[in-house]
Amino acid sequence: MEFEVVIGLETHVQLATSSKIFCGASAAYGGYPNEHVDPLTLALPGTLPVANKKVIEAAIMMGLATNCQIRRYSRFARKHYYYPDLPKGYQISQYDEPICEAGSVEIKLQSGAKRVIGLKRIHMEEDAGKNIHDVRTESSLVDLNRAGVPLLEVVTEPDLRSPAEAAEYLRVIRQIVRFLGISDGNMEEGSLRCDANISLRPLGQSAYGTRAEIKNINSFKFVERAIEYEIARQQSVLRGGGVVIQETRLFDSASGTTRSMRGKEESADYRYFPDPDLPPVVVEESWIEQIRSSMPPLPAALRRRLIDEYGLSEYDAEVLTAERSTVDYYLAVANAGKNRKLAANWVTTELFGLLKRDGLDIENAPVSAERLGELVGLIDEGVISGKIGKTVFEDMWSTGRSAAAIVEEKGLRQNSDEGEIARLIEGVLDSNPTQLGQYLSGNERLFPYFVGQVMKATKGMANPQILTKLLQDALKRRTGE
């Protein structure tokens, strides 16, 4: 029997606010255990939550970026479960009245095909703390620094059909939140993590199979590996005549396997009800429009702009819009250097090469975008050649000096004097009668030889474009003699 894979993802996005979602305690990553806490985080009697306006604005922004309907009236709810890292005995989340619904995200597969993945909802909630199990002392410790940190949970429809699609969808979500500036999307620090719901159904069957949920996957690679293993496990169970059990499982990255954690809860198990301490979230149309007008351009719109207005290839546009910092840097280079295609080549080859060599992010590049744009302008104007430009760029990278200063100090300006270059060409042709005769007899592979001889005479400073044109003209004249 052949099966169709059905996957849905629940992605938790940790928001980059300075304080927690319902109190003033710091939401910063790290710190000493239980350093970022206050009476509300500890659930002390008499404390009351107050919603962080920045969290609501981030949720609206994410909804607009993913084509969601923004609810004008939404509510916070209490989700009850009992873990040591949840002092109140419940998590404040949203249930039947989330702030965003019915959205969509487009993903592009390696084949070039595009798919639209439906979003069921986006809702706001608080994170739980962290349990630390010490096997040496056989005790468990609780760190509440993370308790109350604001999250957006982005829930897809069961539209994904392969591990590769799931990983690509997660990349798109990460790209969107980073472009919006609402999260750093750092998966290693837990700023972006997802739960994957996987089920199988016989091909042609419309009803969904029994799903298993894999919790807290924190890398693109692990998402693919976890789903691949779970598909194989469920196929083995079904083909062996068994029944897949609805449960929550954990992914072991060391072994590449999933293992049972607990039976899967349903919404009734959490005993949701509206939180009586928090008023409804009322979103006016004017607020939505204010947020919409303040949003930065998103990757898809920027890609289209780079292709349509800047004349770049689709590949270059995708590379340059992979990160907001990259496209911001490129736009500054292009504006300073004018030649947009040449600017793209320098960013994606020379700049990326040195960043990779030195292990740097583009935000920490020793050469500013404006300085690189100046270098691109010198090349475009024929002041220096592309080859010399690479030498100048290395000097800029190590010294921080401007391209113009380096070119002037080292006398690197190209020789663009057509009269002088033409005289040197005639001298080279006259000095190499054997090679000239072979060329005129049809051996055109000797053309680079003459170029090299003229370059040698100018110590590599002849303008290549001018040299090539004048040499072609001179050889044509010799052919007609």
Disulfide bonds with the S-S distance in Angstrom:
none
